[in-house]
Amino acid sequence: MATKIDRREFLKLGLAATATAAVGIGMSNQKLIPLPMAAPEASTKTHGPENPPHKWVMVIDQSKCVGCDLCLAACHAYNDTPPNMSWSRVEEVAPTDEGKRVYRPIPCQHCQDAPCVEVCPVGATYHRYDGLVMMDYDKCIGCRYCMLACPYGVRHFNWEAFTGPNPDVPAAGHPEIERRPRGVVEKCSFCVQRIDRGLATGLKPGIDPDATPACVVACTYGARLFGDLNDPDSPVSVALRNAPDAYRLREELGTDTRVYYIPAKSAEENAL
């Protein structure tokens, strides 16, 4: 019988030891507005990590994911990541009973009880006002404690300064995405600049492509949904109400993640 371990036990154990086109979908021709990411102190008396104004959530339907990696290419293009780095990955998992191949994309899970935030000695990784887990690259000292603490393997150390052109980035560029320096840990941000720019211009993340994470926009199969779980009419709220079997990764750790998965079903189950 498998032994369950809680998050603190995991920390103790762990610390001891295509693209341009895809991201172009939904990108406007207008010049992007360079908006800074909200600082940790952006919480107000009415809203903060415990009571966020928005609860951004991603839902991934494994019945629809075909493992094409367009989501990874879109992330690479929009966030201008180094050629040898991907902020998320797509894993092939056990097939359905009928032998259909099943995939599981794994971006940053944006844990609300985040081990990475707990172990960072300089506060470089933190929860911003809406609960998203962010990086302050000016503070990061490259100790990589957060990488050891992360149960999902979605943090990546930047071993070299990326100075060359990125063929995946559209010619117009994305002025609000600065390249990270050598010696810091990088991670998925749910394309927070797109979210913030959208909110500032009256767009709705998860509905309007320009305000939605690039990976979600790029998925031509509709395997990814994004939105505000505080809004009962958002795509993610509707999807989760209709999927009682949705799950989150490693729930036994109590990390309270913001990424939900709808498991792949057999043809017989889909027919019900």
BELFENVEN-V967526 format. One record per residue. N is the residue number from 1. OMEGA is omega in radians with two decimals (NA if undefined). Layout:
n = {N N}
omega = {OMEGA OMEGA}
This chain:
n = {1 2 3 4 5 6 7 8 9 10 11 12 13 14 15 16 17 18 19 20 21 22 23 24 25 26 27 28 29 30 31 32 33 34 35 36 37 38 39 40 41 42 43 44 45 46 47 48 49 50 51 52 53 54 55 56 57 58 59 60 61 62 63 64 65 66 67 68 69 70 71 72 73 74 75 76 77 78 79 80 81 82 83 84 85 86 87 88 89 90 91 92 93 94 95 96 97 98 99 100 101 102 103 104 105 106 107 108 109 110 111 112 113 114 115 116 117 118 119 120 121 122 123 124 125 126 127 128 129 130 131 132 133 134 135 136 137 138 139 140 141 142 143 144 145 146 147 148 149 150 151 152 153 154 155 156 157 158 159 160 161 162 163 164 165 166 167 168 169 170 171 172 173 174 175 176 177 178 179 180 181 182 183 184 185 186 187 188 189 190 191 192 193 194 195 196 197 198 199 200 201 202 203 204 205 206 207 208 209 210 211 212 213 214 215 216 217 218 219 220 221 222 223 224 225 226 227 228 229 230 231 232 233 234 235 236 237 238 239 240 241 242 243 244 245 246 247 248 249 250 251 252 253 254 255 256 257 258 259 260 261 262 263 264 265 266 267 268 269 270 271 272}
omega = {-3.08 3.11 3.12 3.05 3.12 -3.02 -3.10 3.08 3.12 -3.14 -3.13 -3.14 -3.06 -3.09 3.06 -3.07 NA -2.83 -3.07 -3.13 -3.10 -3.10 3.11 3.11 3.09 3.08 -3.11 3.10 3.13 3.10 -3.11 -3.13 -3.11 -3.14 3.09 3.05 -3.12 -3.14 -3.13 -3.08 -3.11 3.10 3.09 3.14 -3.09 -3.10 3.09 -3.13 3.14 -3.11 -3.02 3.08 3.08 3.05 -3.05 -3.07 3.01 3.07 -3.12 -3.13 -3.07 3.07 -3.06 -3.12 -3.12 3.11 -3.08 3.14 3.05 3.12 3.14 3.13 3.13 3.10 3.14 -3.11 -3.05 -3.06 3.06 3.14 3.11 -3.08 -3.08 -3.08 3.03 -3.09 3.06 -3.13 3.09 -3.10 2.98 -3.10 -3.08 -3.14 3.04 3.13 -3.14 3.13 3.11 -3.14 -3.07 -3.10 3.12 3.04 -3.13 2.97 2.98 -3.08 3.12 -3.11 3.06 2.98 -2.89 3.08 -3.11 3.12 -3.09 -3.02 -3.08 -3.04 -3.06 3.12 -3.13 3.05 -2.95 2.99 3.04 -2.95 -3.12 3.06 3.11 3.14 -3.03 3.09 2.95 -3.03 3.08 -3.14 -3.03 -3.14 3.06 -3.12 3.09 3.03 -3.11 3.12 3.10 -3.07 -3.05 -3.14 -2.99 3.08 -3.05 3.03 -2.95 -3.13 3.13 -3.04 -3.10 3.11 3.14 -3.06 -3.08 3.10 3.09 -3.06 -3.13 -3.09 3.12 -3.06 -3.11 3.14 3.11 -2.98 -3.12 3.11 3.12 3.07 -3.13 -3.14 3.03 3.02 3.08 3.09 -3.12 3.14 3.03 3.14 -2.97 -3.11 -3.00 3.11 3.09 3.11 -3.08 3.12 3.12 3.12 -3.12 -3.09 3.05 3.11 -3.09 3.09 -3.10 3.09 3.14 -3.07 -3.11 -3.12 -3.02 3.12 -3.04 -3.11 3.13 -3.14 -3.05 -3.07 -3.09 -3.11 3.13 -3.11 -3.10 3.04 3.13 3.08 -3.05 -3.13 3.05 3.11 -3.08 -3.13 -3.14 3.13 -3.10 3.12 3.14 -3.11 -3.10 3.05 -3.11 -3.11 -3.13 3.13 3.11 -3.09 3.03 -3.07 3.03 -3.10 -3.13 3.12 3.12 -3.10 3.07 -3.04 3.14 3.10 3.13 3.13 3.00 -3.03 3.08 -3.11 3.06 3.12 -3.14 3.12 3.13 -3.11 -3.10 NA}
